[in-house]
Amino acid sequence: MTHATTSLPVHASTELDIFDADQRTRVAAAAGIAATTPALNPRTLDILSRIEDAKRGMPAEVGSFLGHLGRLISAHGDADAVLGFALRALAKPPTPCPEYSWCTETGDHDEHTGGTIWATCPDAYGNPVLAVGLIDWGKGVKVGLLDLDLAPVEARAKVAELRTHLDHVERLIVLAEQGSTAPAADIEHARAGQ
């Protein structure tokens, strides 16, 4: 970086305070800028200066926090990114949905979406199966099941169909356990799903 001192704010001396975790030292301004990685832009230098000013007269805990923030900015080189992260971390948490306890949306919203649950057994490829969740996109609460948005009564009917299907699966498992000793009528009965 050539002629780095031309972008520095006006100082009364040719020295720059460099804050170290252990001590404050004074070094020549050009050497101080060259020692920082990445190079600090004028806005970042201004913010670091403001942080140092703000630490004066503060309780030790606040000064320590501001010092840590200054070190993060110096290391990162982008004051706006570090300050944005800090402000988001300190911000008031978003308000939960006042309408539905299951809604995962926060703040002001009109469409309500709940978390999705899956069957505890994945398919052969490790993918989750049988996703189910609650939604309300302005037409009442629906159950998202089998890629359908179902009214609760419709969802109950689908669950009954799934239970019947699982009963048929149980019958097939019993036949598999019996092997070739199962009577042909039992096999046809299981295939028919009766």
Phi, psi and omega in degrees: 000118182260146178053046182295332185290343180291337181265000180285149172297158183295128177240155180285344180227178177265015179251155182231134175286124175247122182272126178249154180301331183262326186202161174264132178232157176249127179227164177300142186303315182296319179293322179296319179292318181295331182283341182276139178227124356283174180299140183263132179279168183302321180297317180296318178298320179297316180295318177299320177296318178296322178297315178299318179295319183293332181292334182294129177079004180270155172301155185304320182295319179292317178299320179296317179297313180297322177298317178297317178300318178298320179294321178297317179296316179299318182289321184279323180086352181237096183299319183297319180294315181293315180294322177299317178298314181298318180293321177295322180293326182269353184293155176297133181298149180298148182283137178291165180298125180281348186266318184229132178290336182274349184288130180267355177288149178234166180069200181283122179205154179252331180260133185249131180228133177260171176293155180261139174244154179230163173298149184286351179250119178283168177283184184299338181264003180086007180275144178291152181232157174058059178291138179219137177203168179254144177217156168214102181255035177098001181237027181091164182290130179238156176255119176277109184214131179057040181060028177237147172260103190251143169294156182308319180295323177292322179295320177298321179295319178295320179297321177297319177298318179295320178298317178298317178300317180294328174297321178294321177298319177300318179297319178296323178297317178299317178297321179296322178293327180284338180068218184281359182275354181288138176295148182300327180296322179295321181294315178296322179298318180291321179297320182288344179073032181255000000 
